[in-house]
Amino acid sequence: MTPAQQSLKAAEICRLAPVVPVIVVDDLSHARNLAQALVAGGLPALEVTLRTPVALDAIRIMAEVEGGVVGAGTLLTPADVKAAKAAGAKFGVSPGATERLLEACAEYELPLLPGAATASEVMALLEMGYTVQKFFPAEQAGGAAYLKSIGSPLPQVKFCPTGGISLKSARDYLGLSNILCVGGSWVAPKEALAKGDWAQITALAAEARALRG
């Protein structure tokens, strides 16, 4: 799968909803209910970060939820890519980009949202064929104002900014022409997960879905 093909697929997934939930799963028993709650609220694309021991198992479970499109976040190594693909991930997200990681995504045919934070990083990925990228860490790296500025000289690239974004700031990003969606963890707060309050998570997802008609 070429970088251009990966970006086409990534764009398709990013356009499913204005927000991609960025999920950290500590308790595997939450996986199915969490995915169902988010999908019910209108957020089908789900990024499960590979930051916990149960993350890959969570991807396997969530991949079975009807209407969901589950991806793996925090991809750092070729081994991560291979394991994510085997677990059923339909896309991958990385905080940055290395040659070996990009090669692995091509080899295992996993559409990647490669991370970039500077104009040079964006240009390097664009040169390879990645026209859809993750902007990370969004708020800390300049936020919506930075992406608005970079949109003029680099209109070919569309972004999914992630990192420190809230419901309020998401509107600033989604109003820009070079933003396909945003990534956010606020739709699955730890307090709601701990209580098993799936109705609250569905309500938060619906609120996020309404950011774009």
N, C-alpha and C positions, 0 to 999 in steps of 0.2 A: 504494500500500500504506500503510494507516494505521499509526500507532504501535502501536495495539492488535494489529493483524494481525502486525506485525513481532515483537512480544513473544511472541505465541502460537507463531510459527515458531521464534523464538530459544529458547523454553522446550523445545520439542520436540527441538531439536538439543542443548541442554544436558543433557537427560535421557538421551542416548545412552550416556554413560559419566561416571564421577565426575571425570575429568580431561580437559581439552582441552589438548593439547600446543601450546605457544607456540613457533613454529619460526622461526629465522633461517637462511635458505638463502644461503650465499655461493657454493657450487659447484653449478651447475645439474645436474651429473651425479649428484648425490646425491638429487635430488628424488623420483624414482620409487621407488628402493629404500627411502628413508626413509618415505615414505607407506605402502608395503607392509608395512614392519616394524612401524609403529605400529598399523595396522589389524589386522595378524595378532595383535598383543598385546591387542587388544580396545578400542582407542581410535580410533573412526572419525571423530570431529569434530576437524579439524586447523586451527589458526590459523596462517597464514603471514604474518608481519609484513612490511609494505612498507618495510623498512629497508635493502634491498640492491638493486643494479641488476637482479638476476635474479629478484626476488620474483614479479613477474607471470608470467614464463615458468614459474616453479616451480608456481604455482597452476594454470596450464594443464596441466602434466604430471600433477600430483597429482590433478586433477579426473578424470583417466581411470582412476585406480586403483579397482578394484571394491571396494565397501563403504565407501569414504571419503566424507566430507562436508567439503569444503574451504572455508574462509573466509579473508578478508583482514583482517589486523590493522593497527594503526597508521593507520587511516583519518583523514586530517586535512582534506582538501579535497573539494569536489564532483568534481574531476578524479580523485581517488583512487577515489571510489565508482564513477564511470563506468568506469574502467580495470579495477577489480576485478571488476565485474559482467561486463564483456566477456571477461575472462580465465577466467570460469567459477566465480567465487566464489559459494557458496550462502548466505553470511552475512558480516556485517562486524562489526568490533570497533574501537572508538575509545577513546583514553585519556581523552577528555572529550567535550563535546558543544557544537556551535555551531548556530545557526539554519540556516546555509547547508548544513552537513553533514547535518542532519536532513532538510531539504527534499530534498537530493539522494538520500538513501536512500529517501524516499517516491517520488520521481520514477522512480528506476531499479529500484524494487521489490526492494531488498536488505535483508533483515532485519538490524537493527542491535542490537548490545549497546553502548549508549552508556555512556561512562565517567562515574562520579560518585565523589566522595570526601568530600562533606559532606552533612549532612541537608538543607540548602537545595538543593543540586544534585539530590539524590534526589527531593525534593519537586517541584522544577521539572519534572523529567522525568516523574514520575508524573502531574502535572497535564496533561501533553501526551498521556498514554496509555501511556507506557513502564513496564510492570510488571515487566520483566526488564532488569536493568542490570549493567554491569561495575563492580566496586568496585576502584578503582586509584588509587595503588599500595597494594595490600592491607596488606602488613606495615608499611610506613612510615606508613600512614594510620590505624593503630589495630588492625589485625589482626582476629582472630576475636572478641576481646572487644568491639571497637567494633560489629561486625555483630550480635552478640548483643544489645547494648544498643539498637541502632537498630531491631531487629526488633519490639520491643514497641509503639512509637508508629507504626511504618510496616510493619505486617504484610502490606500489599498487594504489597510489592516483593520479588522474589526476585533473588538475585545470583549472578554468577560472579566471585569475587574473583581478581585476578591481580596478581602483583608480589612477588617475593621468597619465594614459597611453595615449600616442600620437601615431600618425601614425609611427613616427620614432622608438619609443621604442617598439612598438608592434612587430616589426621584431625580436627583441632580445628574447621576450617571445615565439613567435611562432616557433623559432628554437629549442626549448627544447622538449624533448621526453615526458615530463609529462604535457604538455600544450595542451588542446583541442581547446581553443579559448581564446580571450581576450574580456573584456567589455570596451567600450569606448564611450565617449560623443562627441568626436570631429567630428563625422559624421553628427551631427545635431546641428550645432552652433546656438546660440541664434540670431545672426545677420541675418542668412538666414531664420530662423523661422519668425522673425519680418517682414521681407520683403516678405515672402511667396515665397522665391526663391527655389522652389522644384527641379529645374534642378540642382542647385548647390549641393543640398543634394544627389540627385541621383548620381552625379559625384563623390562626396566624398565616397558614399557607394561603387561604382564600384572600386574606388581606394583601398578601404579597402578590398574588396572581392579579389582583385588581389594579396593580401599579400600571399595567398596560392593558388596554381593552382588547 
